[in-house]
Amino acid sequence: MDKPQPLSETREQITDIDNTVLQLLARRRELSLEVARSKEVDVRPVRDTQRERELLARLVQKGREQGLDPHFVMQLYQSIIEDSVLNQQAYLHGRANPETQKQQYCIAYLGARGSYSYLAANRYCQRRQVDMVDLGCQSFDEIVQAVESGHADYGFLPIENTSSGSINEVYDVLQHTSLAIVGETTIEVGHCLLAKPGTKASDIKTLYAHPQPISQCSRYLARHPGVRLEYCASSAEAMEKVQAAAGNDVAAIGSAEGGALYQLEAIEKGLANQKVNQSRFIVVARKAVAVPEQLPAKCTLIMATGQKPGALVEALLVLKANNLNMSKLESRPIPGTPWEEMFYLDIDANLASPPMQLALKELERITRFIKVLGCYPCETVAPTQLSNAQLLIEPEHFRADAPPATKPHPSAAEPARHSLAYKASLSEAVAGSLLLGNGHTGALAQLPLPQTLEGFEPFLKQIKAAGFAGLVLSQLAEQPNPAKALDACAKAAEKFGLITAAAIDKEEELEHALSRVELILIKGKQMFNRPLLERVGKLHLPVVLERNTMADIDELLGAADIILGAGNQQLMLCESGVSSFKSSSLATLDLAGLVELKARSHLPVLVNPSYAVSADACPRQAKAVKHLGADGLVLDVTLDAPIADNHIGETLRQFFI
């Protein structure tokens, strides 16, 4: 065997290649701006998804010829395409608003240098190739005042986080300001344990952090009950306190990048509850901006509907009638008006577009108050996907020549089985003592199938007392004897008048569940599995069909028709979130989709907010989905957590009020 070349020589060659790759990426970025200049003249959309798809397919094939994994090539170029799209958007937005173009921006943000707000503001300026004059503030009110008074050009406000949900204080501030939202940006939040060099995690006795990171890292903190928490106004303040401390027994939660500004080291990384943790910031300014028509735009507005039955649904149906997608709905109390709420909506549309203008006129007639907070370029770039066939992971029932599994084409004379045209009356589903649909509501508690019944009966007592009607037992395939465990759990649940359901995440799990449960829940991963859908369609058990995170409403209803067509009319749908960021592990609860399902289908619709909504936000979302017509809830629970006194109990109370 030939002797390998010296390691130092190999590393030098890798370094040379890395430098070349970076030079080529910079050149590619320059060319993408030339594309933007061309689109400015021709007035063409920034994104051409068909071209992106063709580009990815060609690159995946070229990479395969070079021995590169197709998924690696696709993910790499999805990031490159995202960077290109955002840079083109920034260029075109600047050209459409020349009065905003400066050599430097003064930006007000929460905390000091090193805070997540600072990092978001810095990235925003870098993308626009301008210098940033930073103005650290101690509160959201101070940020708004700095911009209103002219001391800052822009203010950066964190509006939501994928782990902890919406930041209510910011929504409250937006009610009372004349500033306009002119932009948004999203950053990865990598929570680290920051301490002085040489400190060990076992040395830490006091931990400084802002309340948001504390909420987002609750599981990590629960494993260290002996550490004392000290709340700070920002992550930057937390890092400052660690830097100024005399000893090495203190630490802060923050980013590694921010910690470096305070000479702190990341002694532990990945503290957040969710593997991928992102925060979205809005940018506010004194004057609204114009958004070129070729840019994807977002409108944020607030409205008050008044206290009358169906008022919110009536308003949301206006959006549906104008084919407008609502990507976010949040409610906040109206100060001085008990029990009334202001609704905040994000709508994927340009304010100048005819559908948006028509919708606003209609909403003005049916609401008590409505105000547009801003129209701005949307910086959420949905990644272009390739088919399973192109990535060589194509199951048999996904073959390109196979008939479409979820897009039936009913003739004009025969409406789709899920539709109200097929069945005008609303359907009901009965599972044991549980009745859902047509005005009947209920809730199911979902948890992994336990191996033993130790502590299970006291838990069931809590479940029943909280208002749950039954259990959904998941992860059957992970148990050595799932059939035996299901039998034991079902018998225990029966003592408390609870039904038992099985969540089918793998096809073989169905065999263990049959004859042992009163309801089958088909997980979203199996929504495209036509043979499985046809099989449960022949069962005499009620079925819940969970929406796949990558599926649209038509695909969900198409999958429902497969089950209905096989004979089983005891079918319910379940909305549990759709993918909203690049990572498919993240989801956003599709409230507009819920409205769509209730408007188009006679089937009962359940909602599971557990995957897409933070624990603190679940009660508010439960209240919202109840108003939007949801027939029931599925909530994830754990055996070792009290039910009545935590967010689960409050979520049920809000839903059943």
Secondary structure, 3 states (H helix, E strand, C coil): CCCCCCHHHHHHHHHHHHHHHHHHHHHHHHHHHHHHHHHHHHCCCCCCHHHHHHHHHHHHHHHHHCCCCHHHHHHHHHHHHHHHHHHHHHHHHHHHCHHHCCCEEEEEEECCCCCHHHHHHHHHHHHCCCEEEEEEECCHHHHHHHHHCCCCCEEEEEEEECCCEECHHHHHHHCCCCCEEEEEEEEECCCEEEECCCCCHHHCCEEEECHHHHHHCHHHHHCCCCCEEEECCCHHHHHHHHHHCCCCCEEEEECHHHHHCCCCEEEEECCCCCCCCEEEEEEEECCCCCCCCCCCEEEEEEEECCCCCCHHHHHHHHHHHCCCCEEEEEEEEECCEEEEEEEEEEECCCCCCHHHHHHHHHHHHHCCEEEEEEEEECCCCCCCCCCCCCCCCCCHHHCCCCCCCCCCCCCCCCCCCCECCCCCCCCCEEECCEEEECCECEEEEEEECCCCCCCHHHHHHHHHHHCCCEEEEECHHHCCCHHHHHHHHHHHHHHCCCEEEEEECCCCHHHHHCCCCCEEEECHHHCCCHHHHHHHCCCCCCEEEECCCCCCHHHHHHHHHHHHHCCCCCEEEEECCECCCCCCCCCECCHHHHHHHHHHECCCEEECCCCCCCCCCHHHHHHHHHHCCCCEEEEECCCCCCCCCCHHHHHHHHHHC
